[in-house]
Amino acid sequence: MQSVKDKVRAFLLENFLMGAGDQEIRDETSFMESHILDSTGFIELISYLEEQFQIQVNDDEMVPDNLDSLSNVEQFVSGKLAAVTSG
């Protein structure tokens, strides 16, 4: 089973880096600083997360601490999924 990081990394490579095999996205790479995503890209990422993981990303959660690296996204999504299953 693919991890959250693996799924998001594949999504980014496919949709924003056009499958560039020489481009590596490390777990801590900032999507903004590395110019992987712009503001429109973040909206697409949020839509992907909501659809893929069946979560709702609230406006106040759309911050770099949650969405600006694979590690941040994994922690955020895991927290949302844990809240759903315990809720």
Backbone atoms as SQL, in Angstrom:
CREATE TABLE atoms (id INTEGER PRIMARY KEY, chain TEXT, resi INTEGER, resn TEXT, atom TEXT, x REAL, y REAL, z REAL);
INSERT INTO atoms VALUES
  (1, 'A', 1, 'MET', 'N', 0.839, -1.196, 0.000),
  (2, 'A', 1, 'MET', 'CA', 0.000, 0.000, 0.000),
  (3, 'A', 1, 'MET', 'C', 0.877, 1.250, 0.000),
  (4, 'A', 2, 'GLN', 'N', 0.570, 2.187, -0.871),
  (5, 'A', 2, 'GLN', 'CA', 1.346, 3.416, -0.948),
  (6, 'A', 2, 'GLN', 'C', 1.054, 4.318, 0.242),
  (7, 'A', 3, 'SER', 'N', 2.096, 4.970, 0.735),
  (8, 'A', 3, 'SER', 'CA', 1.923, 5.920, 1.832),
  (9, 'A', 3, 'SER', 'C', 1.344, 7.229, 1.284),
  (10, 'A', 4, 'VAL', 'N', 0.919, 8.083, 2.193),
  (11, 'A', 4, 'VAL', 'CA', 0.438, 9.406, 1.805),
  (12, 'A', 4, 'VAL', 'C', 1.536, 10.128, 1.027),
  (13, 'A', 5, 'LYS', 'N', 2.763, 10.076, 1.536),
  (14, 'A', 5, 'LYS', 'CA', 3.883, 10.747, 0.855),
  (15, 'A', 5, 'LYS', 'C', 4.061, 10.221, -0.564),
  (16, 'A', 6, 'ASP', 'N', 4.014, 8.900, -0.716),
  (17, 'A', 6, 'ASP', 'CA', 4.203, 8.302, -2.043),
  (18, 'A', 6, 'ASP', 'C', 3.119, 8.735, -3.024),
  (19, 'A', 7, 'LYS', 'N', 1.875, 8.753, -2.555),
  (20, 'A', 7, 'LYS', 'CA', 0.763, 9.150, -3.424),
  (21, 'A', 7, 'LYS', 'C', 0.878, 10.612, -3.828),
  (22, 'A', 8, 'VAL', 'N', 1.202, 11.467, -2.864),
  (23, 'A', 8, 'VAL', 'CA', 1.308, 12.899, -3.161),
  (24, 'A', 8, 'VAL', 'C', 2.528, 13.166, -4.043),
  (25, 'A', 9, 'ARG', 'N', 3.642, 12.489, -3.758),
  (26, 'A', 9, 'ARG', 'CA', 4.846, 12.648, -4.595),
  (27, 'A', 9, 'ARG', 'C', 4.526, 12.273, -6.044),
  (28, 'A', 10, 'ALA', 'N', 3.838, 11.154, -6.244),
  (29, 'A', 10, 'ALA', 'CA', 3.466, 10.717, -7.598),
  (30, 'A', 10, 'ALA', 'C', 2.538, 11.735, -8.258),
  (31, 'A', 11, 'PHE', 'N', 1.587, 12.269, -7.499),
  (32, 'A', 11, 'PHE', 'CA', 0.671, 13.286, -8.022),
  (33, 'A', 11, 'PHE', 'C', 1.445, 14.519, -8.483),
  (34, 'A', 12, 'LEU', 'N', 2.376, 14.983, -7.658),
  (35, 'A', 12, 'LEU', 'CA', 3.154, 16.174, -8.008),
  (36, 'A', 12, 'LEU', 'C', 4.035, 15.935, -9.231),
  (37, 'A', 13, 'LEU', 'N', 4.698, 14.788, -9.266),
  (38, 'A', 13, 'LEU', 'CA', 5.559, 14.472, -10.411),
  (39, 'A', 13, 'LEU', 'C', 4.748, 14.395, -11.702),
  (40, 'A', 14, 'GLU', 'N', 3.599, 13.777, -11.629),
  (41, 'A', 14, 'GLU', 'CA', 2.757, 13.585, -12.809),
  (42, 'A', 14, 'GLU', 'C', 2.139, 14.891, -13.298),
  (43, 'A', 15, 'ASN', 'N', 1.656, 15.704, -12.360),
  (44, 'A', 15, 'ASN', 'CA', 0.853, 16.868, -12.735),
  (45, 'A', 15, 'ASN', 'C', 1.613, 18.186, -12.791),
  (46, 'A', 16, 'PHE', 'N', 2.715, 18.300, -12.070),
  (47, 'A', 16, 'PHE', 'CA', 3.415, 19.580, -12.017),
  (48, 'A', 16, 'PHE', 'C', 4.827, 19.515, -12.571),
  (49, 'A', 17, 'LEU', 'N', 5.450, 18.361, -12.516),
  (50, 'A', 17, 'LEU', 'CA', 6.796, 18.216, -13.056),
  (51, 'A', 17, 'LEU', 'C', 6.780, 17.362, -14.316),
  (52, 'A', 18, 'MET', 'N', 5.589, 17.056, -14.798),
  (53, 'A', 18, 'MET', 'CA', 5.369, 16.319, -16.038),
  (54, 'A', 18, 'MET', 'C', 6.162, 15.018, -16.103),
  (55, 'A', 19, 'GLY', 'N', 6.201, 14.333, -14.970),
  (56, 'A', 19, 'GLY', 'CA', 6.851, 13.033, -14.927),
  (57, 'A', 19, 'GLY', 'C', 8.351, 13.081, -15.096),
  (58, 'A', 20, 'ALA', 'N', 8.948, 14.232, -14.858),
  (59, 'A', 20, 'ALA', 'CA', 10.400, 14.385, -15.032),
  (60, 'A', 20, 'ALA', 'C', 11.141, 13.446, -14.087),
  (61, 'A', 21, 'GLY', 'N', 11.694, 12.382, -14.645),
  (62, 'A', 21, 'GLY', 'CA', 12.350, 11.362, -13.840),
  (63, 'A', 21, 'GLY', 'C', 13.583, 11.861, -13.118),
  (64, 'A', 22, 'ASP', 'N', 14.194, 12.936, -13.610),
  (65, 'A', 22, 'ASP', 'CA', 15.394, 13.456, -12.962),
  (66, 'A', 22, 'ASP', 'C', 15.068, 14.389, -11.808),
  (67, 'A', 23, 'GLN', 'N', 13.815, 14.747, -11.651),
  (68, 'A', 23, 'GLN', 'CA', 13.398, 15.642, -10.573),
  (69, 'A', 23, 'GLN', 'C', 13.026, 14.811, -9.354),
  (70, 'A', 24, 'GLU', 'N', 13.629, 15.127, -8.236),
  (71, 'A', 24, 'GLU', 'CA', 13.333, 14.408, -7.001),
  (72, 'A', 24, 'GLU', 'C', 12.659, 15.350, -6.028),
  (73, 'A', 25, 'ILE', 'N', 11.626, 14.880, -5.383),
  (74, 'A', 25, 'ILE', 'CA', 10.967, 15.659, -4.341),
  (75, 'A', 25, 'ILE', 'C', 11.253, 14.962, -3.020),
  (76, 'A', 26, 'ARG', 'N', 12.099, 15.561, -2.229),
  (77, 'A', 26, 'ARG', 'CA', 12.421, 14.992, -0.919),
  (78, 'A', 26, 'ARG', 'C', 11.291, 15.283, 0.059),
  (79, 'A', 27, 'ASP', 'N', 11.262, 14.525, 1.144),
  (80, 'A', 27, 'ASP', 'CA', 10.189, 14.663, 2.121),
  (81, 'A', 27, 'ASP', 'C', 10.071, 16.079, 2.682),
  (82, 'A', 28, 'GLU', 'N', 11.210, 16.762, 2.839),
  (83, 'A', 28, 'GLU', 'CA', 11.212, 18.088, 3.452),
  (84, 'A', 28, 'GLU', 'C', 11.281, 19.231, 2.432),
  (85, 'A', 29, 'THR', 'N', 11.295, 18.927, 1.145),
  (86, 'A', 29, 'THR', 'CA', 11.382, 19.964, 0.115),
  (87, 'A', 29, 'THR', 'C', 10.166, 20.879, 0.182),
  (88, 'A', 30, 'SER', 'N', 10.417, 22.184, 0.256),
  (89, 'A', 30, 'SER', 'CA', 9.330, 23.161, 0.242),
  (90, 'A', 30, 'SER', 'C', 8.798, 23.278, -1.181),
  (91, 'A', 31, 'PHE', 'N', 7.499, 23.067, -1.334),
  (92, 'A', 31, 'PHE', 'CA', 6.887, 23.165, -2.652),
  (93, 'A', 31, 'PHE', 'C', 6.982, 24.596, -3.196),
  (94, 'A', 32, 'MET', 'N', 6.869, 25.592, -2.299),
  (95, 'A', 32, 'MET', 'CA', 6.936, 26.984, -2.733),
  (96, 'A', 32, 'MET', 'C', 8.367, 27.383, -3.082),
  (97, 'A', 33, 'GLU', 'N', 9.308, 27.119, -2.178),
  (98, 'A', 33, 'GLU', 'CA', 10.693, 27.519, -2.407),
  (99, 'A', 33, 'GLU', 'C', 11.297, 26.826, -3.624),
  (100, 'A', 34, 'SER', 'N', 10.865, 25.609, -3.894),
  (101, 'A', 34, 'SER', 'CA', 11.377, 24.846, -5.041),
  (102, 'A', 34, 'SER', 'C', 10.591, 25.122, -6.318),
  (103, 'A', 35, 'HIS', 'N', 9.597, 25.988, -6.224),
  (104, 'A', 35, 'HIS', 'CA', 8.756, 26.358, -7.371),
  (105, 'A', 35, 'HIS', 'C', 8.053, 25.151, -7.984),
  (106, 'A', 36, 'ILE', 'N', 7.710, 24.195, -7.129),
  (107, 'A', 36, 'ILE', 'CA', 6.937, 23.042, -7.592),
  (108, 'A', 36, 'ILE', 'C', 5.471, 23.447, -7.742),
  (109, 'A', 37, 'LEU', 'N', 4.984, 24.224, -6.762),
  (110, 'A', 37, 'LEU', 'CA', 3.597, 24.680, -6.783),
  (111, 'A', 37, 'LEU', 'C', 3.521, 26.189, -6.664),
  (112, 'A', 38, 'ASP', 'N', 2.542, 26.770, -7.373),
  (113, 'A', 38, 'ASP', 'CA', 2.194, 28.167, -7.165),
  (114, 'A', 38, 'ASP', 'C', 0.818, 28.178, -6.487),
  (115, 'A', 39, 'SER', 'N', 0.202, 29.333, -6.382),
  (116, 'A', 39, 'SER', 'CA', -1.076, 29.402, -5.662),
  (117, 'A', 39, 'SER', 'C', -2.139, 28.521, -6.310),
  (118, 'A', 40, 'THR', 'N', -2.175, 28.473, -7.618),
  (119, 'A', 40, 'THR', 'CA', -3.130, 27.611, -8.317),
  (120, 'A', 40, 'THR', 'C', -2.801, 26.142, -8.062),
  (121, 'A', 41, 'GLY', 'N', -1.523, 25.826, -8.033),
  (122, 'A', 41, 'GLY', 'CA', -1.089, 24.457, -7.760),
  (123, 'A', 41, 'GLY', 'C', -1.526, 23.976, -6.392),
  (124, 'A', 42, 'PHE', 'N', -1.486, 24.879, -5.408),
  (125, 'A', 42, 'PHE', 'CA', -1.929, 24.487, -4.066),
  (126, 'A', 42, 'PHE', 'C', -3.419, 24.163, -4.055),
  (127, 'A', 43, 'ILE', 'N', -4.196, 24.900, -4.830),
  (128, 'A', 43, 'ILE', 'CA', -5.633, 24.603, -4.923),
  (129, 'A', 43, 'ILE', 'C', -5.833, 23.207, -5.532),
  (130, 'A', 44, 'GLU', 'N', -5.050, 22.893, -6.558),
  (131, 'A', 44, 'GLU', 'CA', -5.134, 21.563, -7.168),
  (132, 'A', 44, 'GLU', 'C', -4.705, 20.481, -6.183),
  (133, 'A', 45, 'LEU', 'N', -3.653, 20.757, -5.400),
  (134, 'A', 45, 'LEU', 'CA', -3.201, 19.804, -4.383),
  (135, 'A', 45, 'LEU', 'C', -4.302, 19.567, -3.354),
  (136, 'A', 46, 'ILE', 'N', -4.937, 20.621, -2.907),
  (137, 'A', 46, 'ILE', 'CA', -6.009, 20.496, -1.911),
  (138, 'A', 46, 'ILE', 'C', -7.165, 19.674, -2.480),
  (139, 'A', 47, 'SER', 'N', -7.533, 19.934, -3.725),
  (140, 'A', 47, 'SER', 'CA', -8.603, 19.149, -4.359),
  (141, 'A', 47, 'SER', 'C', -8.224, 17.676, -4.435),
  (142, 'A', 48, 'TYR', 'N', -6.974, 17.422, -4.775),
  (143, 'A', 48, 'TYR', 'CA', -6.484, 16.036, -4.839),
  (144, 'A', 48, 'TYR', 'C', -6.573, 15.376, -3.461),
  (145, 'A', 49, 'LEU', 'N', -6.114, 16.057, -2.438),
  (146, 'A', 49, 'LEU', 'CA', -6.137, 15.484, -1.084),
  (147, 'A', 49, 'LEU', 'C', -7.559, 15.184, -0.643),
  (148, 'A', 50, 'GLU', 'N', -8.462, 16.107, -0.921),
  (149, 'A', 50, 'GLU', 'CA', -9.860, 15.908, -0.523),
  (150, 'A', 50, 'GLU', 'C', -10.471, 14.702, -1.235),
  (151, 'A', 51, 'GLU', 'N', -10.184, 14.575, -2.514),
  (152, 'A', 51, 'GLU', 'CA', -10.741, 13.469, -3.292),
  (153, 'A', 51, 'GLU', 'C', -10.066, 12.141, -2.947),
  (154, 'A', 52, 'GLN', 'N', -8.743, 12.139, -2.898),
  (155, 'A', 52, 'GLN', 'CA', -7.979, 10.908, -2.691),
  (156, 'A', 52, 'GLN', 'C', -8.194, 10.321, -1.301),
  (157, 'A', 53, 'PHE', 'N', -8.237, 11.190, -0.281),
  (158, 'A', 53, 'PHE', 'CA', -8.271, 10.714, 1.101),
  (159, 'A', 53, 'PHE', 'C', -9.607, 10.953, 1.785),
  (160, 'A', 54, 'GLN', 'N', -10.579, 11.473, 1.022),
  (161, 'A', 54, 'GLN', 'CA', -11.925, 11.695, 1.555),
  (162, 'A', 54, 'GLN', 'C', -11.894, 12.556, 2.821),
  (163, 'A', 55, 'ILE', 'N', -11.171, 13.679, 2.732),
  (164, 'A', 55, 'ILE', 'CA', -11.086, 14.621, 3.843),
  (165, 'A', 55, 'ILE', 'C', -11.585, 15.978, 3.377),
  (166, 'A', 56, 'GLN', 'N', -11.838, 16.870, 4.319),
  (167, 'A', 56, 'GLN', 'CA', -12.217, 18.250, 4.019),
  (168, 'A', 56, 'GLN', 'C', -11.112, 19.156, 4.542),
  (169, 'A', 57, 'VAL', 'N', -10.529, 19.959, 3.675),
  (170, 'A', 57, 'VAL', 'CA', -9.503, 20.914, 4.078),
  (171, 'A', 57, 'VAL', 'C', -10.192, 22.261, 4.276),
  (172, 'A', 58, 'ASN', 'N', -10.208, 22.722, 5.516),
  (173, 'A', 58, 'ASN', 'CA', -10.858, 23.987, 5.844),
  (174, 'A', 58, 'ASN', 'C', -9.955, 25.161, 5.478),
  (175, 'A', 59, 'ASP', 'N', -10.557, 26.326, 5.282),
  (176, 'A', 59, 'ASP', 'CA', -9.800, 27.517, 4.893),
  (177, 'A', 59, 'ASP', 'C', -8.649, 27.798, 5.855),
  (178, 'A', 60, 'ASP', 'N', -8.894, 27.669, 7.155),
  (179, 'A', 60, 'ASP', 'CA', -7.849, 27.985, 8.138),
  (180, 'A', 60, 'ASP', 'C', -6.744, 26.927, 8.183),
  (181, 'A', 61, 'GLU', 'N', -6.925, 25.823, 7.472),
  (182, 'A', 61, 'GLU', 'CA', -5.908, 24.771, 7.415),
  (183, 'A', 61, 'GLU', 'C', -5.014, 24.900, 6.174),
  (184, 'A', 62, 'MET', 'N', -5.336, 25.842, 5.310),
  (185, 'A', 62, 'MET', 'CA', -4.576, 26.029, 4.069),
  (186, 'A', 62, 'MET', 'C', -3.354, 26.898, 4.335),
  (187, 'A', 63, 'VAL', 'N', -2.422, 26.338, 5.105),
  (188, 'A', 63, 'VAL', 'CA', -1.213, 27.054, 5.507),
  (189, 'A', 63, 'VAL', 'C', 0.007, 26.191, 5.202),
  (190, 'A', 64, 'PRO', 'N', 1.176, 26.823, 5.033),
  (191, 'A', 64, 'PRO', 'CA', 2.394, 26.060, 4.732),
  (192, 'A', 64, 'PRO', 'C', 2.709, 24.961, 5.752),
  (193, 'A', 65, 'ASP', 'N', 2.397, 25.195, 7.020),
  (194, 'A', 65, 'ASP', 'CA', 2.665, 24.166, 8.029),
  (195, 'A', 65, 'ASP', 'C', 1.957, 22.855, 7.705),
  (196, 'A', 66, 'ASN', 'N', 0.861, 22.926, 6.963),
  (197, 'A', 66, 'ASN', 'CA', 0.108, 21.726, 6.598),
  (198, 'A', 66, 'ASN', 'C', 0.413, 21.223, 5.189),
  (199, 'A', 67, 'LEU', 'N', 0.812, 22.123, 4.291),
  (200, 'A', 67, 'LEU', 'CA', 0.778, 21.766, 2.869),
  (201, 'A', 67, 'LEU', 'C', 2.043, 22.055, 2.070),
  (202, 'A', 68, 'ASP', 'N', 3.136, 22.478, 2.705),
  (203, 'A', 68, 'ASP', 'CA', 4.285, 22.920, 1.916),
  (204, 'A', 68, 'ASP', 'C', 5.415, 21.909, 1.777),
  (205, 'A', 69, 'SER', 'N', 5.204, 20.679, 2.191),
  (206, 'A', 69, 'SER', 'CA', 6.194, 19.625, 1.947),
  (207, 'A', 69, 'SER', 'C', 5.481, 18.283, 2.070),
  (208, 'A', 70, 'LEU', 'N', 6.131, 17.244, 1.584),
  (209, 'A', 70, 'LEU', 'CA', 5.539, 15.910, 1.704),
  (210, 'A', 70, 'LEU', 'C', 5.347, 15.518, 3.160),
  (211, 'A', 71, 'SER', 'N', 6.320, 15.846, 3.997),
  (212, 'A', 71, 'SER', 'CA', 6.204, 15.517, 5.428),
  (213, 'A', 71, 'SER', 'C', 5.042, 16.266, 6.068),
  (214, 'A', 72, 'ASN', 'N', 4.903, 17.556, 5.734),
  (215, 'A', 72, 'ASN', 'CA', 3.794, 18.334, 6.291),
  (216, 'A', 72, 'ASN', 'C', 2.452, 17.783, 5.833),
  (217, 'A', 73, 'VAL', 'N', 2.348, 17.444, 4.551),
  (218, 'A', 73, 'VAL', 'CA', 1.099, 16.908, 4.017),
  (219, 'A', 73, 'VAL', 'C', 0.767, 15.580, 4.684),
  (220, 'A', 74, 'GLU', 'N', 1.768, 14.715, 4.829),
  (221, 'A', 74, 'GLU', 'CA', 1.517, 13.420, 5.457),
  (222, 'A', 74, 'GLU', 'C', 1.006, 13.590, 6.893),
  (223, 'A', 75, 'GLN', 'N', 1.637, 14.464, 7.641),
  (224, 'A', 75, 'GLN', 'CA', 1.214, 14.703, 9.027),
  (225, 'A', 75, 'GLN', 'C', -0.201, 15.276, 9.068),
  (226, 'A', 76, 'PHE', 'N', -0.485, 16.225, 8.181),
  (227, 'A', 76, 'PHE', 'CA', -1.803, 16.844, 8.119),
  (228, 'A', 76, 'PHE', 'C', -2.886, 15.826, 7.757),
  (229, 'A', 77, 'VAL', 'N', -2.658, 15.069, 6.679),
  (230, 'A', 77, 'VAL', 'CA', -3.650, 14.085, 6.224),
  (231, 'A', 77, 'VAL', 'C', -3.845, 12.996, 7.286),
  (232, 'A', 78, 'SER', 'N', -2.765, 12.536, 7.879),
  (233, 'A', 78, 'SER', 'CA', -2.872, 11.508, 8.922),
  (234, 'A', 78, 'SER', 'C', -3.714, 12.002, 10.091),
  (235, 'A', 79, 'GLY', 'N', -3.508, 13.261, 10.461),
  (236, 'A', 79, 'GLY', 'CA', -4.309, 13.858, 11.542),
  (237, 'A', 79, 'GLY', 'C', -5.776, 13.951, 11.181),
  (238, 'A', 80, 'LYS', 'N', -6.050, 14.336, 9.933),
  (239, 'A', 80, 'LYS', 'CA', -7.441, 14.437, 9.481),
  (240, 'A', 80, 'LYS', 'C', -8.100, 13.054, 9.460),
  (241, 'A', 81, 'LEU', 'N', -7.378, 12.053, 8.976),
  (242, 'A', 81, 'LEU', 'CA', -7.926, 10.693, 8.920),
  (243, 'A', 81, 'LEU', 'C', -8.148, 10.133, 10.308),
  (244, 'A', 82, 'ALA', 'N', -7.240, 10.414, 11.229),
  (245, 'A', 82, 'ALA', 'CA', -7.395, 9.947, 12.603),
  (246, 'A', 82, 'ALA', 'C', -8.625, 10.594, 13.249),
  (247, 'A', 83, 'ALA', 'N', -8.862, 11.860, 12.953),
  (248, 'A', 83, 'ALA', 'CA', -10.022, 12.563, 13.510),
  (249, 'A', 83, 'ALA', 'C', -11.327, 11.977, 12.976),
  (250, 'A', 84, 'VAL', 'N', -11.303, 11.572, 11.700),
  (251, 'A', 84, 'VAL', 'CA', -12.490, 10.981, 11.079),
  (252, 'A', 84, 'VAL', 'C', -12.803, 9.626, 11.696),
  (253, 'A', 85, 'THR', 'N', -11.770, 8.799, 11.878),
  (254, 'A', 85, 'THR', 'CA', -11.993, 7.454, 12.393),
  (255, 'A', 85, 'THR', 'C', -12.323, 7.446, 13.885),
  (256, 'A', 86, 'SER', 'N', -11.853, 8.467, 14.614),
  (257, 'A', 86, 'SER', 'CA', -12.146, 8.494, 16.044),
  (258, 'A', 86, 'SER', 'C', -13.402, 9.296, 16.337),
  (259, 'A', 87, 'GLY', 'N', -13.849, 10.085, 15.333),
  (260, 'A', 87, 'GLY', 'CA', -14.961, 10.993, 15.521),
  (261, 'A', 87, 'GLY', 'C', -16.273, 10.343, 15.453);
